[in-house]
Amino acid sequence: MPLETQQRVARAPAPAPAFASADAPAPALPSATAPAAAQAQVPAPVMVPPSLPVLPVLQVFARAPVPGQCKTRLIRAVGTAAAAAELHQRLVRHCLRAADAWQRATPRARVELWCAPDIDHPFFAACARDFNIALKPQTGTDLGARMWLALCGALVRGERPVLIGTDCPWLTGDSISAAFAALDGAAAVFAPAHDGGYVLTGLARAMPELFAGIPWSTGNVMTATRQAASRLNRVGRPARLAELPALHDIDTPADLARLQRDPQLAHLIEGLTP
């Protein structure tokens, strides 16, 4: 799944919410085992006055293309760990081209590349140079914590964040625009993946519960997320989810075959399969 560009920050006048300072820590994720009532005790959402613009920020999550540490389920299909890492690089660059097209068409928009395990890999430096984007290190104990910390950081600055991975080449600039538009009427937006996960999420307000206690890397991610939203609704914290059309991502040999059949995207695996 992620040099510094100038940031335009929209801040609310005093009195501000308890955590609406850029220097304040992000609210902790609720424990997956805590009672529902305890989980409901989270800070109030960040509020930006209607007179201030809500600045869109696209957060791209990506891992360093280290052979043997990315696209491991596809190593046998493409022949070597190095070939799988090359595929990963191509997917990241393809995603960043879509992000760049969206940014150019969207006033005041920014794109950030959130990197794991850190920002030090030369590939990330090349992406920052080629696409003129900021690099950010992913932090957190699991995927949910890492996503929440990135999204919350944008919310406390008065920005509107949408976060995507790099495994879905069918995610386009139009998809990204649709996600931001959905947040005009929803608390959160998701683009489900056909394998049960999701390839995009975004927040209009703080809801850490959507990222806690989720069985990551399983086919139940999106279902568990919907259930978390339902629990919020039951305790009086409206959490309307908007869902975009489901998309495929690239995780299995069957996904590679689907990619190869797509005349617009087959170039991404050209020369990689045995």
C-alpha positions in Angstrom: 0.0 0.0 0.0 2.3 5.5 0.4 10.1 16.7 -1.3 7.6 18.2 1.1 5.0 20.3 -0.7 3.4 23.5 0.6 0.4 22.7 2.7 -2.6 25.1 3.0 -4.1 24.5 6.4 -7.7 25.3 7.3 -8.1 25.8 11.0 -11.2 26.5 13.0 -11.3 29.6 15.2 -11.5 29.1 19.0 -13.0 27.4 20.8 -11.5 24.3 19.0 -12.4 20.7 19.6 -10.2 18.9 22.1 -7.9 17.4 19.5 -8.2 19.9 16.6 -4.6 21.2 17.0 -2.0 20.1 14.6 0.3 19.5 17.6 -2.2 17.4 19.5 -1.9 13.6 19.4 -4.4 11.6 17.4 -7.2 9.9 19.5 -6.3 6.4 20.3 -8.0 3.5 18.6 -10.6 1.9 20.8 -9.8 -1.6 22.0 -11.4 -4.4 20.0 -12.4 -6.0 23.4 -13.7 -2.9 25.2 -17.5 -2.7 25.8 -19.5 -0.8 23.2 -20.2 2.0 25.7 -16.5 2.5 26.4 -15.7 2.4 22.7 -18.2 5.2 22.2 -16.2 7.6 24.4 -14.0 9.1 21.7 -13.2 12.8 21.1 -15.7 15.0 19.2 -15.2 15.2 15.5 -13.2 18.0 14.0 -15.5 20.8 12.7 -14.5 23.2 10.0 -16.7 26.3 9.7 -18.6 26.5 6.4 -16.8 29.7 5.5 -13.5 27.9 5.3 -12.6 25.6 2.4 -12.2 21.9 3.0 -9.0 21.0 1.3 -8.9 17.6 -0.3 -5.8 15.4 0.4 -5.2 12.0 -1.2 -3.1 9.6 0.8 -1.4 6.8 -1.1 -0.2 3.9 1.0 2.7 1.8 -0.4 5.3 -0.6 0.8 8.9 -0.5 -0.4 9.6 -2.8 -3.3 11.9 -5.1 -1.5 12.0 -8.6 -3.2 10.5 -11.2 -0.9 8.6 -8.6 1.1 6.0 -7.4 -1.4 3.5 -9.3 -3.6 4.7 -12.5 -2.0 1.6 -14.4 -3.1 2.5 -13.7 -6.7 6.1 -14.8 -6.6 5.4 -18.3 -8.0 3.1 -16.8 -10.7 5.7 -14.3 -12.0 8.7 -16.6 -11.5 10.9 -14.7 -9.0 10.7 -12.4 -6.0 12.5 -9.7 -8.0 9.8 -9.9 -10.7 7.1 -9.6 -8.0 8.9 -6.5 -6.7 9.0 -5.1 -10.2 5.3 -5.6 -10.6 4.8 -3.8 -7.3 6.8 -0.8 -8.5 4.7 -0.7 -11.7 1.5 -0.8 -9.8 2.7 2.0 -7.4 3.7 4.2 -10.4 0.4 3.5 -12.2 -1.5 4.6 -9.0 0.6 7.7 -8.7 -0.2 8.7 -12.3 -3.9 8.4 -11.6 -3.4 10.5 -8.4 -1.5 13.1 -10.4 -4.2 13.3 -13.0 -6.8 13.8 -10.2 -4.7 16.5 -8.5 -4.2 18.5 -11.7 -8.0 18.5 -12.2 -8.9 19.4 -8.6 -8.4 22.9 -7.1 -6.2 23.1 -4.0 -5.7 19.3 -3.9 -2.6 17.5 -2.5 -1.2 14.0 -2.8 0.9 12.3 -0.2 2.8 9.0 -0.5 2.7 7.2 2.8 5.7 4.8 2.9 6.4 1.5 4.8 8.5 0.6 6.6 9.9 4.2 6.2 10.7 6.8 3.5 14.3 5.8 3.0 14.0 3.4 0.0 15.4 4.9 -3.2 12.2 4.0 -5.0 10.2 6.4 -2.8 12.7 9.2 -3.5 12.3 8.6 -7.2 8.5 8.8 -6.9 8.7 12.0 -4.9 10.9 13.5 -7.6 8.9 12.3 -10.6 5.5 13.2 -9.2 6.4 16.1 -7.0 4.7 14.6 -3.9 5.4 14.6 -0.2 6.7 11.4 1.5 5.3 10.4 4.9 6.2 7.5 7.0 3.5 5.0 8.0 3.3 4.5 11.8 1.2 2.2 13.9 1.0 -1.3 15.1 -1.2 -2.7 12.4 -2.8 -1.6 9.1 -5.9 -0.1 10.9 -3.7 2.0 13.2 -1.6 3.2 10.3 -4.6 4.2 8.3 -6.3 5.9 11.2 -3.2 8.0 12.1 -2.8 9.2 8.5 -6.5 10.1 8.1 -6.8 11.7 11.6 -3.7 13.8 10.9 -5.5 15.3 7.9 -8.7 15.8 9.8 -7.1 17.8 12.6 -5.7 20.1 10.0 -9.1 20.8 8.6 -8.5 18.7 5.5 -10.7 16.1 3.9 -8.7 12.8 3.4 -9.2 9.9 1.1 -6.7 7.0 1.4 -5.9 4.4 -1.3 -3.6 1.5 -1.7 -1.6 0.7 -4.8 -2.9 -2.8 -5.6 -6.0 -1.7 -7.7 -5.0 -0.5 -11.2 -8.7 -0.1 -12.0 -8.9 2.8 -9.5 -8.9 6.0 -11.6 -9.0 9.7 -11.2 -12.7 9.6 -11.6 -13.0 7.1 -8.8 -11.0 9.4 -6.5 -13.2 12.3 -7.4 -16.3 10.2 -6.7 -15.0 9.4 -3.3 -14.5 13.0 -2.3 -17.9 13.9 -3.7 -19.5 11.1 -1.6 -18.0 12.7 1.6 -20.2 15.7 1.0 -23.1 13.7 2.3 -21.6 10.7 4.2 -19.4 10.3 7.2 -17.1 7.9 5.5 -16.6 6.4 2.0 -15.3 3.0 0.9 -14.6 1.3 -2.4 -15.0 -2.4 -1.6 -12.7 -5.0 -3.2 -14.2 -8.2 -4.7 -12.1 -10.3 -2.3 -13.8 -8.8 0.8 -11.5 -6.0 1.6 -11.5 -2.4 0.3 -9.2 -0.4 -2.0 -10.2 3.1 -0.8 -11.5 4.8 2.3 -12.1 8.4 3.3 -13.5 10.3 6.3 -15.5 13.5 6.7 -15.1 13.2 10.5 -13.2 11.2 13.1 -14.3 7.6 13.5 -11.5 5.5 14.8 -13.9 2.6 15.5 -13.9 1.9 11.8 -10.3 0.8 12.0 -10.2 -1.1 15.3 -10.8 -4.8 15.7 -10.9 -5.4 12.0 -9.6 -8.8 10.8 -7.1 -7.4 8.3 -5.9 -9.6 5.4 -9.1 -11.7 5.4 -12.2 -11.7 3.3 -14.2 -10.2 6.2 -12.7 -6.7 6.3 -15.5 -4.8 4.6 -18.2 -6.8 6.4 -16.5 -6.0 9.8 -16.2 -2.3 8.9 -19.9 -2.2 8.1 -20.7 -3.8 11.4 -18.5 -1.2 13.2 -20.5 1.6 11.5 -23.8 -0.1 12.7 -22.5 -0.2 16.3 -21.8 3.5 16.1 -25.3 4.2 14.8 -26.8 2.2 17.7 -25.0 4.3 20.3 -26.2 7.6 18.7 -23.1 8.4 16.7 -24.4 8.5 13.1 -21.9 6.8 10.8 -23.4 6.8 7.3 -21.1 4.9 4.9 -21.0 5.6 1.2 -19.8 2.8 -1.0 -18.4 3.1 -4.5 -18.7 0.2 -7.0 -16.5 -2.8 -6.0 -13.2 -3.3 -7.8 -10.6 -6.0 -8.2 -7.2 -5.7 -6.7 -4.0 -7.6 -7.6 -3.3 -10.3 -5.0 -3.6 -13.7 -6.7 -2.7 -15.5 -10.0 -6.3 -15.1 -11.0 -6.0 -11.4 -10.6 -2.9 -11.4 -12.8 -4.9 -13.2 -15.5 -7.6 -10.6 -15.2 -5.0 -7.8 -15.6 -3.5 -9.5 -18.6 -6.9 -9.6 -20.3 -7.4 -5.9 -19.9 -6.1 -4.1 -23.0 -5.7 -0.9 -21.0 -3.6 -2.4 -18.3 -1.9 -5.5 -19.7 1.3 -3.5 -20.1 1.7 -3.6 -16.3 2.8 -7.2 -16.4 4.5 -7.2 -19.8 7.6 -9.3 -19.6 7.0 -10.4 -16.1 5.1 -13.7 -16.4 7.1 -16.8 -17.3 
